[in-house]
Amino acid sequence: MALIGECFEYIDKRFFSLTVPSGFLDKHHEGCRWAEGPVWFADGGYLVWSDIPNNRMLRWTPEGVGVFRANANYANGNTRDREGRLVTCEHGGRRVTRTEPDGSITVLADKYRGKKLNSPNDVVVKSDGSVWFTDPDYGIMSDYEGFKAPREQAGCYVYRVDPKSGAVSVVADDFVKPNGLAFSPDEKTLYIADSGVTHDPAWPHHIRAFDVVNGKQLKKSRVFAVIENAFPDGFRVDSEGHVWTSSGPAVACYHPDGTLLGRVKIPEFVSNLTFGGERRNRLFITATTSLYSVYVGARGAQMP
């Protein structure tokens, strides 16, 4: 079903070149309880995403939607590594896993210093094979998106998994609720969302930027963008470095200098998004109960 109308809001004229002004929003599926974690499989021409409270993962193709994985351990964020394997954050297992070509599951991280992680939320893989993920406690706060349990870690951290040793290390420890994250195209900057405002209006609702030092450390933290009247959840970066982020009932697009350029208006609260399609110029958007897409004038940063 196509929702025809003006789905783009232009705040800065630079946003025109990043959109298809005559384009419209497609709605592909509804009936989720909290749609999240979209990931594009270019080699298969399909999209996979999580429906967290329903404990399943779904797959979209141009022919329709089906179940990709039932009993998905309350999966949330997903990505692919540089070999094309699916990497998933599981609230239920309190772990980050990798799906091997034969379908078996490898655990990449489930503990730090001998204690269980909180509930890994979102994940990215750097070109060197290192896995970076956020670990707020949303999945253990109730039985709705995981299993209610006490927090074993002292805080909600951002972690890195070493590609050679598998060692798990903390790269950022001063977030309230770290959420989405993405590297700039040159991998010199890592953006990380803090969605703490979901549980206290005095807590953060912004995206921070960090310099990536020696490929494994984060330095020079600064606030990249404050999401007004909403909060950032998941986001992606295009090939020119623009940040496309969830922003309430919209996807907001920011220039690399932090200027808000415009929005893609969505009729539901947006959780996450990813670039897909044959030319990586189709923005797939998970929003509360549904999956949407819209063609844009940008291309997602190159991934498997």
N, C-alpha and C positions, 0 to 999 in steps of 0.2 A: 504494500500500500504506500503510495506517495503522498506526502503532505506538501502540497504546492503553496508557495507563498514566500514572503521575504524572511528567510531564515537567518540572514546575516545582518548584524548591527555594526555599522562602520563608525569608529571613533577617530581613527587616524587614516589619512588617505593611503598610507602604505598597505593597508589591509586589502585594498581592492585587488592588488596583484596576487594576493594569497588566496583568493576566493574565485568561485565561478558565480558571478552575481545573478545569473539566470537559473542557477541550480536550485534544487529543492531537497528536502529531507525525506529519506526513505525509512519506513518502519518495517523491520523484518520479522520481529517476534515480540510477543508479550506473554505475561503469565509467570514471570520470575518474581521472587520475593526481594532479592537484592542482587541485581546483575553486576558483575565485576570482572576484572582481569582479562580483557580481550587480548588475544594474540593471533597474529596472521601467519598462516602457513602458505608461503608463496609457491612452494613446490607442489602443494596439493590443491591450491585455489580455494582454501576454506578458512574459516575463522572459528576459534574455540574461545569460549568464555565460561566464567563460573556463575552459578546461581547459589550463593552461599547458604542461605537458610534451608533451601531445598536439597542441600547436600549432593549436588550434581554439577557436571560440566556439560555444556551443550556445544553443538557444532552447527555452523551455518554454511551452506553452499548455495549457489544460485537456484538450486532445485528445492531447497527447503531446509528445515531445522530438525535435528535429531539429537539423541543423547550421546555424548562423547564418552562420558564416564559417570556411571552411577556410583553411589557410596564413595564420593570423592574426598572424604575426610575434611569436609567443609573447606574446600579449596578457595583461595582468594586470588591473589595476583599470579600472573603467568608471564613467561617470556620464553625465548629460545636461546640456546647457547650457540657458539660459533660452528658447531657441528650439526645444528638443526634440531637438537633434542629439546623436548619440552621441559622447562624448569618451573616448578610450582610451589607457592607458599600454601601450607596447610594449617588452618586454624585447629582442626581436630587433632592432628598429630603433633602440633606445635613444632613444625619442622619445615625445612625446605628440601624438596625432592627433585630428582631428575628421572624422566621416563626414557628408558633405553629403547633402541630400535626393535627389540624383541618384546617390548611391552613391560618388562620388569622395572621395578622401582628401586632407585639408588638414593639413599639418604645422604644429603650433602651437609646438613646441619640440623641438629635437634637439641644441642646443649651448648652452654658456654660455661667454662670452669666447673664442669660437673653438674650444673643445674639446668633444668628445662628452660627452653626459650619461652617467651610469653605466647605470642601467636603471630608468626611471620605474616606480613601483610602484602608487600610488593617487592619485586626483585628485578635486577638488571644484570647482564653479563658483559663484562668489559672484553675488549679484543684480545687481551692476554689470557682469557679463560677464567679470570677471577669472578666470583659471584658476590654481588652486593645486595643486601636486603634490609628492610626495616622491620622492627619488631615491637609494635605497640601492644597493648593488652586487650584490644577489642574482642578477640575471640575467646577470652577466658572471663569476661565480665558477666556473661550470662550463658544460658543454654540455647540461645537463638542462632548464633553464628559459630558455634563450637561447643565446648564443654566448660561450664563454670568451674573455676579452679583458682587457688591462690597463686599469686605471682611469686616466682622463685628468684627472678633477677631483681637487682636493686632499682632498676629503672627501665625505661623503654629506649633501646639503643639502635644504632645502625651498625651493621656488621659487614665484614668482608671474609669470604672463604678463599683461601689461597689455592690456586689451581694445581700446584704441585704437591704440597703437603696435606692439603685439606684442612689446615688449621683455621679456626674461627677466631677473628679478632674484632674488637670494637674500634670503629673509625669515627664515631660521633656519639657522645653520651649526654648531651645537654638539650635533647628534645623532650617535649611533653608527650606527644603522640606522633612519632615519625610515620609517614605514610608513603605516598608515591615518590618515585625517584627516577632520574634519567640523566645520562651523560650528554654533554654537548657533542656535536659531531667530531670534534678533534680530541675528545676525551680529556681535555684540560680542565673542564669544569664539571662538577656533579651538583645537580639540583635535587633538593630534598624538601618535601612538603611537611609541615607540622599542622595537624588538624586538631590540636588540643581543644579548640573552642567548642567541639562537639559535646564536651562535658563540663565546661566552665566558660562563661562569656568573657572572662578576663584572660583566658589562655590564647595561644597563638592561632592565627588563621593565615599563614603566609608560606611562601616558598623561599628557602634559603639557598644560596649558591656558595660553593667551596672550590678553592683551587685544589686540583689533584696533584700531589707531589710524589715523585718517584713511583707513580702508578699504584700506590697503596696507602697513602696518607692524605688527610684532608686538612687544609689550612685556609686562613683568611675568610672566615665565615662572614657573610653579609646577607641582609634581607634583599631578595631579588624582587619580590612582588607580594603585596598584601591583597588578599581576596576579600573585597568589601562585601558585607552583608551575606557572606557565605564562607566556605573554606575550601582549600585545595585537597583533593583526594588523589586520583591518579592523573598522570599527564605524560605527554610525549614531546619529543623535539624533532623538528623537520630538518631537512638537509642544509638549510641556511641558518640554523640555530634558533629559530623562533620556538617559543615554548607554548604548547597548546594544552591547557589545563582545564579540569573540571572546575566549575564555578557556579554552584547552585543549579538553576535550570538553564544552563548554558555551558558552552566550551569557550573559554577566553583565550585569546592569542596575544602573547607578549613578544615584543622585539627583544633581541639579545641585550639591549641596553636597559631593559626593564619597563619600557613604555607599553601601556595597554593599547593595542591596535584595533581590536574589535572582538565581537562575539558571534558564535553560532548558537542561535536560540533553540532550545530543546523543550518540549512540553512536560518533561519530568526532571527530577533532580539527578544530575549527572554524577556518576561514580568514577568512570575511567574511559579511556579511549586508546585507539591505536591506528596507525596508518596501514592500509592494505590495498588490495586490488593489484592488477597487472603492472601498474606504473607507480604504485605506492602513493597515489593521489586521492585515495578514497578514505575518508575519516570514519572509522567504525566507532560507535559510541554506546557504551552501556549506561543506562539511566534507569534507576530504580527497578521497574518491572520489565523493561524492554531493551531491545537492540535496535539501533538506528544507524544510518550511514548518510554521508553527504560527500559529494565530490568537491575538492578544493583546488586552488592553484598552487599548492605547495606539495612537496614530496617528503615522505618520512625519511629520516636518516636511515642509511643502508643497514639492513639486518638480514639474517638468513631467511 
